[in-house]
């Protein structure tokens, strides 16, 4: 029987050829190191990264990720009676500091730090708060919803019945009248807003009011918005009535790739933490926990200004792109109140081709479904998602967004050869090698305490 490979077969064949030619295990290891170094040189030093799901970590966070503590196991809850292993007193200290820092950052009563990814956070609440066959309502992907709350993700693996939250296809707003009508009919146990294409705050309180009469719970999947929420630049869903806030530490929160979950209701603590351990997490990478704790401390110090600048840059970039002939979603609403803007690039070849063409000029974006796309357009949607997290951390301000928009327009609108745009992008990016809004490098010139 022919071997089935889900990954690109040509890339996998090339990897096998590299290993075959490496001359032994040490050579194989050196090939891995070389690939990592090539990525650092290109993506880390030579590209303008405009991915909304990606943020550069600070030097201190990176030091924690490579720390000795990462080799240690720490199965169980905090406390020597709760651990399977002895000798964890300093690990208990690190983990308890992380929990308390998350509670401070998100202004909440409870937080958990052990989630290896934000989708594991979603798995945790589906496991804790629903049973197979329960009804839930979630956002569909053409309107910004994420697979983690659909049949192909954690929601589906829990066996729940999923109904769509209705949206206005023009404004991308939740259709509250239709939501109330359908929620009354379905009486969902959970309503989950998990938005990977998130431009504006969501009507949390209004939706909570609809489902409260039958005990429905509202879950805010803040994978993208977590840093904006902690930094006070977006809605605070726990204040507005959400039972839970889940989030990714690796996006706007600018920490290590991992998940977080926050809540206020003491009655949720036991079912949630029972779902986290022993169901979904055991030895949960204590180096990552230490890195998450540092990122939370940096958010407390720098978050308000850093997150505000991210939003300003998104709005400026959206306008600059529109002005140069690249149509944008939500132009009539100011483009965004978050860390991302969405371009409509069907006329330029669609999101897949546009993203790869821009990457030839070291401009890194990603394809994205937008309203009007169909489910079968998943691989080749007509939208392009563009984020401002990394360029903001490099110290760029609103006026600098015109430079980025011009690079993109030269490729897409003016049809310039990507090699010529690449030369200018490299010249622009090479002097930008310092990440700000952190304890190592402080503020960009003229920002925060440096004003």
C-alpha positions in Angstrom: 0.0 0.0 0.0 1.4 3.4 -1.0 2.3 5.5 2.0 -0.1 8.4 2.7 1.6 11.7 3.6 -0.5 14.7 4.8 2.5 17.0 4.4 3.8 18.3 1.1 5.5 15.2 -0.4 8.2 17.2 -2.2 9.3 19.0 1.0 9.3 15.7 2.9 11.3 14.0 0.2 13.9 16.9 0.3 14.2 16.4 4.1 14.9 12.7 3.6 17.5 13.6 1.0 19.2 16.0 3.4 19.4 13.4 6.2 20.7 10.8 3.8 23.5 13.1 2.8 24.3 14.3 6.3 26.9 11.6 7.0 25.4 10.5 10.4 23.4 11.7 13.4 25.7 14.7 14.2 25.5 15.9 10.6 21.7 15.5 10.8 21.6 17.6 14.0 23.7 20.3 12.3 21.2 20.4 9.4 18.5 21.1 11.9 20.5 23.9 13.5 21.3 25.3 10.1 17.6 25.5 9.2 16.8 27.3 12.4 19.6 29.8 11.8 18.4 30.4 8.3 14.9 31.1 9.6 16.3 33.5 12.2 18.4 35.4 9.6 15.4 35.7 7.2 12.3 35.9 9.2 13.9 37.4 12.3 16.2 40.0 10.8 15.2 40.6 7.1 11.4 40.5 6.8 8.6 42.8 7.7 6.4 40.4 9.6 2.8 41.4 9.2 1.2 38.2 10.7 -1.6 38.9 13.1 -1.0 35.5 15.0 2.6 36.2 15.7 4.6 38.4 18.0 8.3 38.6 18.8 9.2 37.7 22.4 11.5 39.9 24.5 15.1 38.9 25.3 14.1 38.1 28.9 11.3 35.8 27.7 13.7 34.1 25.3 16.1 33.5 28.2 13.4 31.8 30.2 12.5 29.6 27.2 16.1 28.2 27.2 16.5 27.9 30.9 17.5 24.8 32.8 14.1 24.6 34.5 12.7 23.5 31.2 14.2 20.0 31.7 12.3 19.5 34.9 8.9 17.7 35.3 6.2 19.2 37.4 3.1 17.1 37.1 0.1 18.2 39.1 -1.2 21.3 40.8 1.0 23.7 42.7 2.1 22.4 46.2 4.2 19.6 47.4 1.2 17.4 48.4 -0.3 17.9 44.9 2.8 17.0 43.0 3.8 13.5 41.8 7.5 14.4 42.2 9.5 15.7 45.1 12.0 18.6 44.8 9.6 21.0 43.1 9.7 23.9 45.7 11.2 26.4 43.2 9.0 25.2 40.4 6.0 25.9 42.7 7.4 29.4 43.2 7.7 30.0 39.5 4.3 28.6 38.7 2.6 30.5 41.5 4.2 33.7 40.4 2.9 33.1 36.9 -0.6 32.5 38.1 -0.6 35.7 40.2 0.9 37.7 37.4 -1.8 36.5 35.0 -4.5 37.5 37.6 -3.0 40.9 37.8 -2.6 41.3 34.0 -6.2 40.3 33.4 -7.8 41.8 36.6 -9.5 38.5 37.4 -9.9 36.1 40.3 -8.5 32.9 38.7 -6.1 31.9 36.0 -4.4 28.8 34.7 -1.0 28.6 33.1 -0.6 25.0 32.1 -2.2 25.1 28.6 0.3 24.2 25.9 -1.7 26.1 23.3 -4.8 28.2 23.2 -6.8 25.4 21.4 -6.1 23.3 24.5 -7.8 26.0 26.5 -10.9 25.6 24.3 -10.6 21.8 24.7 -10.6 22.4 28.5 -13.8 24.4 28.7 -15.7 22.1 26.3 -14.6 19.2 28.4 -15.5 20.9 31.7 -18.7 22.7 30.7 -20.4 20.5 28.1 -21.4 17.0 27.4 -21.7 15.2 24.0 -25.0 16.2 22.4 -25.2 19.6 24.1 -26.0 22.5 21.9 -23.5 25.4 21.4 -23.4 28.5 19.2 -20.1 29.6 17.6 -18.9 31.9 14.9 -18.5 30.5 11.4 -15.1 31.0 9.7 -16.1 33.4 6.8 -17.0 35.9 9.5 -13.8 35.5 11.5 -14.6 32.4 13.5 -11.9 29.8 14.2 -11.8 26.0 13.7 -11.3 25.4 17.4 -15.0 26.1 17.9 -16.2 24.2 14.9 -16.7 20.5 14.1 -13.1 20.0 12.9 -11.7 21.3 16.2 -12.1 20.8 20.0 -15.8 21.5 19.9 -16.4 18.7 17.4 -14.2 16.3 19.3 -16.5 16.9 22.4 -19.5 15.8 20.3 -21.5 18.9 20.8 -24.1 20.1 18.3 -22.9 23.4 16.7 -25.1 26.2 15.4 -23.9 29.4 13.7 -24.0 32.8 15.4 -25.6 35.0 12.8 -23.6 37.9 11.3 -24.3 40.8 9.0 -22.2 39.9 6.0 -21.6 43.6 5.2 -20.7 45.1 8.5 -19.3 41.9 10.1 -21.4 42.7 13.2 -23.4 40.0 15.1 -27.0 40.2 14.0 -28.4 40.6 17.5 -32.0 40.3 16.6 -31.5 37.1 14.7 -29.1 35.8 17.4 -31.8 36.3 20.0 -34.4 34.6 17.9 -32.2 31.6 17.2 -30.7 31.3 20.7 -34.3 31.2 22.1 -35.0 28.4 19.7 -31.8 26.4 20.3 -31.2 27.3 23.9 -27.4 26.7 23.7 -25.5 25.6 26.8 -22.5 27.6 25.6 -22.1 30.6 23.2 -18.5 30.9 22.2 -17.0 33.8 20.3 -13.6 32.7 19.0 -12.5 35.2 16.4 -9.3 34.9 14.5 -10.4 37.8 12.1 -11.2 40.3 14.8 -11.4 43.9 14.0 -13.9 45.4 16.6 -15.2 44.6 20.0 -18.1 42.1 20.3 -21.5 42.6 21.8 -20.7 40.4 24.9 -23.2 41.9 27.4 -26.1 41.8 24.9 -25.4 38.2 24.1 -25.0 37.2 27.7 -28.3 38.8 28.5 -30.0 36.6 25.9 -28.7 33.3 27.2 -28.6 33.9 31.0 -32.3 32.9 31.6 -31.6 29.2 30.9 -28.2 29.2 32.4 -26.2 29.5 29.2 -22.6 30.6 29.5 -20.7 32.9 27.3 -17.1 32.0 26.5 -14.8 34.6 25.0 -12.0 33.0 23.0 -9.5 35.9 23.1 -6.6 34.1 21.3 -5.9 37.2 19.3 -7.2 39.9 21.7 -5.6 38.8 24.9 -2.8 41.4 24.9 -5.2 44.1 23.9 -7.5 43.1 26.7 -4.7 43.0 29.3 -3.4 46.3 28.0 -6.8 48.0 28.4 -7.2 48.7 24.7 -10.1 46.4 23.9 -13.3 45.3 25.7 -12.9 43.4 29.0 -15.1 40.4 28.4 -15.1 39.2 32.0 -16.4 42.6 33.2 -19.0 42.4 30.4 -20.4 39.1 31.6 -18.3 36.3 30.0 -17.9 33.3 32.2 -14.4 32.5 30.7 -11.7 34.2 28.8 -9.2 32.0 27.0 -6.2 33.3 25.1 -3.0 32.7 23.3 0.2 34.0 24.9 1.9 34.1 21.5 -0.1 36.8 19.7 -0.8 40.3 21.1 0.2 39.2 24.6 3.8 38.8 23.1 4.8 35.8 25.2 5.7 32.2 24.4 3.5 30.1 22.2 1.0 28.7 24.7 -2.5 29.2 26.1 -4.1 30.9 29.1 -7.5 30.7 30.7 -9.0 33.2 33.1 -12.3 33.4 35.1 -13.9 34.9 38.1 -16.6 32.4 39.3 -15.3 30.1 42.0 -17.8 27.4 41.0 -15.9 27.0 37.7 -12.5 26.3 39.3 -12.9 22.7 40.1 -14.4 21.5 36.7 -11.9 23.6 34.7 -8.8 22.6 36.7 -9.9 18.9 36.7 -10.1 19.2 32.9 -6.7 20.8 32.7 -5.1 18.2 35.0 -5.1 15.2 34.7 -7.1 15.3 31.4 -5.2 17.6 29.1 -1.9 18.6 30.8 0.7 16.7 32.8 4.3 17.9 32.5 3.6 21.3 31.0 7.0 22.9 30.2 8.0 25.0 33.2 10.4 27.0 31.0 7.3 28.1 29.1 5.6 29.0 32.4 8.5 31.1 33.4 8.5 32.9 30.1 4.7 33.4 30.3 5.2 35.0 33.8 7.8 37.4 32.4 5.6 38.3 29.5 2.8 39.1 32.0 5.1 41.3 34.0 6.1 43.1 30.8 2.4 43.6 29.9 1.8 45.2 33.3 4.7 47.6 32.7 4.4 48.4 29.0 1.1 47.0 27.9 -1.2 50.1 27.8 1.1 52.1 25.6 2.3 49.1 23.5 -1.2 47.9 22.7 -2.5 51.4 22.0 0.3 51.8 19.5 -0.6 48.5 17.8 -4.2 49.7 17.3 -3.1 53.1 16.0 -0.7 51.4 13.6 -3.5 49.0 12.3 -5.8 52.0 11.6 -3.0 53.9 9.9 -2.0 50.9 7.8 -5.6 50.2 6.7 -6.0 53.8 5.5 -2.6 53.8 3.8 -3.5 50.6 1.9 -6.9 51.8 0.9 -5.4 55.1 -0.3 -3.0 53.1 -2.6 -5.7 51.1 -4.3 -5.9 48.0 -2.1 -9.6 47.7 -0.9 -10.0 47.0 2.8 -12.8 45.5 5.0 -14.5 47.9 7.4 -13.1 51.1 5.8 -16.3 52.9 6.7 -15.7 52.0 10.4 -12.1 53.1 10.6 -10.6 49.7 9.5 -9.9 48.3 12.9 -9.9 48.7 16.7 -7.5 45.8 17.0 -4.1 44.5 15.9 -5.1 43.6 12.3 -6.7 44.8 9.1 -8.2 42.7 6.3 -7.5 43.4 2.6 -9.9 42.2 -0.1 -7.4 40.9 -2.7 -9.5 38.9 -5.1 -8.7 41.3 -7.9 -5.0 40.7 -7.3 -5.2 36.9 -7.5 -6.7 36.0 -4.1 -5.2 35.5 -0.6 -3.0 32.5 -1.3 -1.2 33.9 -4.4 -1.0 37.4 -2.9 0.6 36.2 0.4 3.2 34.2 -1.5 4.0 37.0 -3.9 4.4 39.5 -1.1 6.7 37.0 0.7 9.0 37.1 -2.3 9.5 40.7 -1.2 10.0 39.7 2.4 6.5 41.0 3.3 4.9 38.3 5.4 1.1 38.1 5.6 -1.5 35.3 5.4 -4.5 34.3 3.3 -7.9 34.7 5.1 -11.5 33.8 4.4 -13.8 36.8 4.3 -17.6 37.2 3.8 -18.5 36.2 0.3 -16.1 33.3 0.3 -17.5 29.8 0.5 -16.2 26.9 2.6 -14.6 25.4 -0.5 -12.5 28.6 -0.8 -10.5 27.6 2.3 -7.3 27.0 0.5 -7.7 30.0 -1.9 -9.8 32.7 -0.1 -10.1 36.2 -1.3 -8.9 37.9 1.8 -5.5 38.8 3.2 -4.9 39.3 7.0 -2.3 41.9 8.0 -1.1 42.5 11.6 0.9 45.2 13.2 2.3 43.5 16.4 5.9 42.9 15.3 6.4 46.1 13.4 5.1 48.0 16.4 7.5 46.2 18.7 10.3 47.2 16.3 9.4 50.8 17.2 7.4 51.8 14.1 4.7 54.5 14.5 1.6 55.5 12.5 3.6 57.5 9.9 5.7 54.5 9.2 2.7 52.5 8.1 2.7 54.4 4.8 6.1 52.9 4.0 4.8 49.4 4.5 1.6 50.1 2.5 3.8 51.5 -0.3 5.9 48.3 -0.5 2.7 46.3 -0.7 1.2 48.5 -3.3 4.3 48.4 -5.5 3.9 44.6 -5.7 0.1 44.4 -6.0 -1.1 47.6 -7.6 1.9 48.8 -9.6 3.0 45.4 -10.6 6.7 46.0 -9.9 9.0 43.0 -9.9 9.3 41.6 -6.4 13.1 41.5 -6.6 13.2 45.3 -6.8 10.8 45.8 -3.9 12.8 43.2 -1.9 15.9 45.3 -2.1 14.1 48.3 -0.6 12.4 46.2 2.1 15.8 44.8 3.1 17.3 48.3 3.3 14.3 49.4 5.4 14.4 46.4 7.7 18.1 45.9 8.4 18.4 48.9 10.8 15.3 47.7 12.7 16.8 45.0 15.0 15.6 46.0 18.5 12.4 44.9 20.1 11.0 47.5 22.4 8.3 47.6 25.1 10.2 45.2 27.4 12.5 45.3 30.4 15.7 44.7 28.3 15.3 47.5 25.8 12.6 49.8 27.3 10.6 52.2 25.2 11.1 53.4 21.6 12.5 56.9 21.4 9.8 59.4 22.3 7.4 56.8 23.7 6.2 56.0 27.2 8.7 57.1 29.9 11.0 58.2 27.1 8.7 61.1 26.0 
